[in-house]
Amino acid sequence: MIWGRVRASGFAAVAAVMLAATAGCATMSQEQPQEPEAAILPSVEPVAPDTLILVERALAEGRLDDAGRLIERVLLAEPENWEAQLLLAELHLASGDAETAAPIFESLVDNADVGARALQGLGIALTLQGVLDRGVENLQQAVAQDPGLWRAWNALGYYHDSNRDWPAAANSYGKALEGNPDSILIYNNRGFSMLMQRRLEEAVADFGRVLQMDPDFEVARENLRLALAWQGKYIHAMAGAPDADMARVLNNVGFIALMRGDYGNAEAYLLRAMEADPAYNATAARNLTYLKQVRELAEAESEPTAN
């Protein structure tokens, strides 16, 4: 929902530098033995106390390369820094590499300082990999230890939505908002949950709130278009759509009109989608074929049965 590219080779490079600095071997003259020189170790500058705060800010803002450089600096100076190790795992997760993130999180779950957050990260990483049972178990353990872990609650809400357990999803999103009442991600996900349930007014309200907070959050804008189309507000759903996106928007509106049983508008919007962009010919054509089949079935069912 849910965080770019991490330069994983950075830590390998640091290790190579340290080895190169300590493995030098001076040639000694047999005629004039010399005292062995002291090994020249790499100098490591102390890390500023607020460096990890800067890492968290960089992650939150999506500046993953900056975050990677800062984490590298901390772990070079303090290899046993648990907070930095946790943030390294979060960096991998934010970069889309849940497989690398998971074992780092797992190595920290028994740590008294970061264990609950590690369970949260592990649960999210496993869920993204499709290991749902273990992922949900870790998420539940995380919120049991720290009820304020909003990302864990948000992930649980998404899981409950996938199982159509609407009360559990609502509870999870509510708990998530208690932990982070200004999160556009939570409002977007809760709005989509409302959309799945056809609670359209509530969906529109959540997506609208997201766009008030961040007008550039395109996922919420697309979701709002879907919600408006389900309300039958087709013109509103298409309002402001860029020309480059119009074929896709028309296709989506047409398909939703079909699902609503509004066959006339469905056909009109799907035909317009085909006209707007040849790339959508195949998609819109399939939807038109489906529309034709649905219409024929509906007409057959409406015909009086002969006695």
C-alpha positions, 0 to 999 in steps of 0.5 A, a space after each residue: 500500500 504500502 513505502 526506488 531502489 536500494 543500492 545493496 552493493 554499498 555494504 559490500 563495497 564498505 567491506 572491501 574497503 576495510 579489507 583493503 586497508 588492513 591487508 597491506 604487506 610491506 616488504 622487509 629488507 633482510 639486511 636491515 630488520 625493521 620493527 613492524 609498522 602498526 596496521 593502518 585502520 580506516 578512520 570512521 567518523 562518529 555518527 551524528 545523533 539525528 542521523 537515523 531521524 534523517 533516514 526515517 524522513 528520507 524513507 517517508 519522502 521516498 528518497 531511497 538513495 539518500 536513506 541508503 547512504 545514511 544507513 551505510 554510514 551508521 552501520 559502518 560506524 555502529 554495526 550492532 545498531 538495531 535501529 539502523 538494521 531495522 531501517 535497512 530492512 525497511 529500505 529493502 521493503 520500500 524498494 520492493 525487495 520483500 525477499 531481502 527484507 524479510 530475514 533482516 526483520 526476522 533477525 530482530 523480532 526478539 530484540 527488546 528495542 525493535 521487536 514489535 516493529 520488526 514483527 510489523 515489517 516481517 508481516 508486511 514482507 511475508 504478506 507481499 510474498 504471498 505467505 499469508 498465514 505467517 504474515 498475518 500471524 506476525 502482524 497480529 503479534 506486532 499490534 498485540 505488542 504495540 497497538 500503535 503500529 498503524 502500518 500493521 493495522 493497515 496491512 491487516 485491513 487489506 488482508 480482511 478486505 481480500 477475505 471480505 471480512 468487512 467488520 474486521 477490515 473496518 476495525 483494522 482501518 480504524 485502529 490504523 487511523 488512531 495511530 496515524 490520523 493523517 495517513 493518505 494511504 489508510 484513507 485510500 485503502 478504507 475508501 477502496 474497502 467501502 467501494 468493494 462493499 458498494 458503500 459509495 458515499 463513504 468511499 467518495 468521502 474517503 477518496 475526496 479527503 485523500 485528494 484534499 490532503 494530496 491533490 497529486 495522489 493519482 491512485 485515489 483520483 482513479 478510485 474516486 472515478 470508479 466510485 462516481 461511476 458506480 453512483 451513475 455519475 459518469 460525467 463527474 467520473 470523467 471530469 478532468 481526465 487527461 487526454 492521454 488517459 481518456 480511453 482507459 477512463 472511458 473503458 472503465 466507466 463503460 464497464 461499470 455501467 455494464 455492471 450496473 445494468 445500464 447497457 445503453 451507456 455502457 455501449 456508448 462509453 465502450 465505443 468511445 473508448 475504442 475511438 479514443 485510443 486504438 490500443 484500447 480496441 482489444 479491451 473495449 471490444 472484449 467488454 462489448 462482446 461481454 455486454 452483448 452476451 449479458 444483454 441477450 441473457 437479460 432479454 431471454 429472461 424477460 421473455 414470457 414463458 410459454 405455457 
